[in-house]
Amino acid sequence: MATADSLSLFTGLGLSEHKARETLKNTALSAQLRKAATQAQQTLGSTIDKATGTLLYSLASRLRDTRRLSFLVNYVASKKIHTEPQLSAALEYVHSHPLDPIDTVDFEQECGVGVMVTPEQIEEAVEATISRHRPQLLVERYHFNMGLLMGEARAVLKWADGKMIKHEVDMQVLHLLGPKMEADLEKKPKVAKARLEETDRRTAKDVVENGEAAGQTLSLMEQLRGEALKFHKPGENYKTPGYVITPHTMDLLKQHLDITGGQVRTRFPPEPNGILHIGHAKAINFNFGYAKANNGICFLRFDDTNPEKEEAKFFTAISDMVTWLGYTPYKVTYASDYFDQLYAWAVELIRRGQAYVCHQRGEELKGHNSLPSPWRDRPVKESLLLFEAMRKGKFSEGEATLRMKLVMEDGKMDPVAYRIKYTPHHRTEDSWCIYPTYDYTHCLCDSIEHITHSLCTKEFQARRSSYFWLCNALDVYCPVQWEYGRLNLHYAVVSKRKILQLVAAGAVRDWDDPRLFTLTALRRRGFPPEAINNFCARVGVTVAQTTMEPHLLEACVRDVLNDTAPRAMAVLESLRVIITNFPAAKSLDIQVPNFPADETKGFHQVPFAPVVFIERTDFKEEPEPGYKRLAWGQPVGLRHTGYVIELQHVVKGPSGCVEGLEVTCRQADAGEKPKAFIHWVSQPLICEIRLYERLFQHKNPEDPTEVPGGFLSDLNPVSLQVVEAALVDCSVALAKPFDKFQFERLGYFSVDPDSCQGQLVFNRTVTLKEDPRKV
């Protein structure tokens, strides 16, 4: 049909000329609309009224299964379907019932076919709705949420025309309230200040999005359970937007259900070429958590298709981190488990004319506008022989690849399926010299393992079409790919390449340096796995990429450690104190509660001797106003002892520096209560304590506009301070690596693996309170 004829046909449906011309630019839509309009004209035997034309346009633009076009056009043209709600129900019905034949009786019942809603019914429904809300309407007038009235009326009259309901609502509200007055035109008042202040007091226990608190947190399981995410049910893949249905789809889904029994199946598929970081924690929680919340299973599958970058230590570290976060894989698998099957399918893909051997070099294939391959149309037999030659090692690296015949969503043409690498593989050794790519491997491994929900970060959305295409090109079970937003942190670098640069520059020790945000680093610093999981839950299962402030993660850490880390006392910068009237001939044993707020959790014992050590900052000869700790004429209590000490003499060295104090003591209840109680140690252990701060000075160290000199120029010179001779009470003497404590008044600390017998090393995990400068 000529363009002019199509334009006339479309404007005859009620489309504006501009809308009709825009429609003609979309070849698929214009072809479908042309068929619909032509069939409707033949059915009616006359011109198409605007209401019917609008429904036909909506049908043509929204229908995914073109086989159903004629069936639905008959209902629209005959006015059995005459409202938008009926059409929406009809589209949903045919999408969820792809098998022939359609049960017309069930279809008509589910879609309200033939149901006529009279103006009187609409009037009565709206009148009843307004009557229920009349008092509030009279108070709020036109500031009332009119959408609520619309929604309640539509709930009663499911198949009514929405425009008719809106018109009736407008008329009855006008009759009740009269015309709008000047006050009705003013903007609705903002939330009261008191309510805003209450909102400001929300803690990091609230859900956080884009770095800010945003409401009450649901548990991770609540967020992932059942209908919460609106994911498809196992076996109902075809109901997912964009899912491609082929003549084999329903048989393959039936076979899939026979194998899985309708069980949810997910997988966590890391590449074993680096250490997992905080972003991976969200992926682990999402994949394993979704399976757990829905009584399913989750595979840990190593995507080991690049032998050049894979190391045994990464396999071990990844598996350890999954376990550390509290998850147990249903099965640990490897992409290399399926190399034989993947190769056989590649041969089949060539036989079906969907893949070819190409000799363009790597630099020619980079970017989205690479030149078309001159070998795209080479004969199938030739590609089969060449692919076998690749398999047998008859080409050098880069001399040949196998490419798939498709255009990806981001415009990239013919992605590579296999490339040549002569690096021995950690599992298959020298058995293979060709290796499949992610674009080829990912969806097919998902298919082999009968994954129901392939959960990926947002950047893989551009590969969704190729995911569906490849499974359908081979006529194998096709899972559904769902995308979610990545989790990033400010003041952090998580790129494998950049962490290696930090290590090479001596800025950090290794992948597990506690200043990094790899999971091994966070474990070494003392972050409990429960805190990381809670943080992921508070971030929420967002579709948009989320960049969070580190202090929100630290708040989650404090929440967990406050309930789980027993108390101890430590002094970082010590000052020797002699109690001249010590009340006993030898040291006393003091019982200190492990958790002062809950003494049912037990006690530990520390010695209290005539010589104690306090923090140097807990004494001042000349205190400033408001100083409450030890000073002339100002006694302090020693925590847990029941004693108060009072200054008698300051011992100074030759340079005038304070070297010690002499004090007297009295029982706390024998006089006025002191203004402060300080921590102390006696007969202590000498330990090393490492105090960590942010590694970078700017929020976005990789942003050239914020840090023109590059991330290595943004290092914080005081990100690590080492106290080599800190004093810690002897209750921690038997502590093991990763044991955690709260050192009273100082913060939470964890035993570092560098510790050895007689020499404990502690890492400061977080301070007791959030540093306001970090917010």
Order of alpha helices (4+ residues) and beta strands (2+ residues): alpha-alpha-alpha-alpha-alpha-alpha-alpha-alpha-alpha-alpha-alpha-alpha-alpha-beta-beta-alpha-alpha-beta-alpha-beta-alpha-beta-alpha-beta-alpha-alpha-beta-beta-beta-alpha-beta-alpha-beta-beta-alpha-alpha-alpha-beta-alpha-beta-beta-beta-beta-beta-beta-beta-beta-beta-beta-beta-beta-beta-beta-beta
